[in-house]
Amino acid sequence: MKKKKLNLALDGGPLIEAAKKVEDFGYNLYFSYVFNQSVEQHKQLQDDFIEAFLDQDEIRMEQINRELSIVEAAFEATATMLDITEELSS
């Protein structure tokens, strides 16, 4: 209930721009963290793939390759969403 009152106060008050900047900052901070974790996961999968290749473990290579495809598709989807968001805010 208090949160709703706070939002109503910010909807018409002088703090709208500051609230938006704080919200954007929080979003960007979280996005940076999640993106960094995804990049680290991708690097680990690449290392795992090399290890499976050196061990000639074709089953593991196929499994890792599927996981890499999923992570890369997520990168592409995120890039598309960022482009759309940027276009809408321009």
C-alpha positions in Angstrom: 0.0 0.0 0.0 2.8 2.4 0.8 4.5 1.7 -2.5 1.3 2.6 -4.3 1.2 6.0 -2.5 4.8 6.6 -3.3 4.2 5.9 -7.0 1.2 8.3 -7.0 3.4 11.0 -5.4 6.1 10.5 -8.1 3.7 10.5 -11.0 2.9 14.1 -10.6 5.8 15.5 -8.6 9.2 17.0 -9.5 11.0 13.7 -8.8 9.7 11.9 -11.9 13.0 12.3 -13.8 15.1 11.2 -10.8 13.0 8.2 -10.2 13.3 7.2 -13.9 17.1 7.6 -13.7 17.3 5.4 -10.6 15.1 2.8 -12.2 17.2 2.8 -15.4 20.4 2.6 -13.3 19.1 -0.5 -11.5 18.0 -2.1 -14.7 21.3 -1.4 -16.4 23.3 -2.7 -13.4 21.3 -5.9 -13.3 21.5 -6.4 -17.0 25.3 -5.9 -16.9 25.5 -8.6 -14.2 23.3 -11.1 -16.1 25.1 -10.4 -19.4 28.5 -10.9 -17.7 27.3 -14.2 -16.2 26.2 -15.3 -19.7 29.5 -14.5 -21.2 31.3 -16.4 -18.5 29.0 -19.4 -19.1 29.7 -19.2 -22.8 33.5 -19.1 -22.3 33.2 -22.2 -19.9 31.1 -24.1 -22.5 33.8 -23.3 -25.2 36.5 -24.6 -22.8 34.4 -27.7 -22.1 33.9 -28.3 -25.8 37.6 -28.1 -26.4 38.2 -30.6 -23.6 35.5 -33.0 -25.1 37.1 -32.6 -28.5 40.5 -33.5 -27.2 39.0 -36.5 -25.4 37.1 -37.4 -28.6 33.8 -37.5 -26.6 31.4 -37.0 -29.5 28.3 -37.3 -27.3 29.6 -34.6 -24.9 30.6 -32.4 -27.9 27.0 -32.6 -29.3 25.6 -31.8 -25.9 27.9 -28.8 -25.4 27.2 -27.7 -28.9 23.4 -27.6 -28.2 24.1 -25.6 -25.0 26.3 -23.2 -26.9 23.5 -22.7 -29.5 21.0 -21.9 -26.8 23.3 -19.3 -25.1 24.1 -17.7 -28.5 20.4 -17.6 -29.4 19.8 -15.8 -26.1 22.5 -13.3 -27.0 20.8 -12.7 -30.4 17.4 -12.3 -28.7 18.8 -9.9 -26.2 20.5 -7.8 -28.9 17.2 -7.6 -30.8 15.3 -6.5 -27.7 17.9 -3.9 -26.9 17.7 -2.5 -30.5 13.9 -2.3 -30.2 14.1 -0.7 -26.8 16.6 1.9 -28.1 14.4 2.6 -31.1 11.3 3.1 -28.9 13.1 5.5 -26.5 14.6 7.6 -29.3 
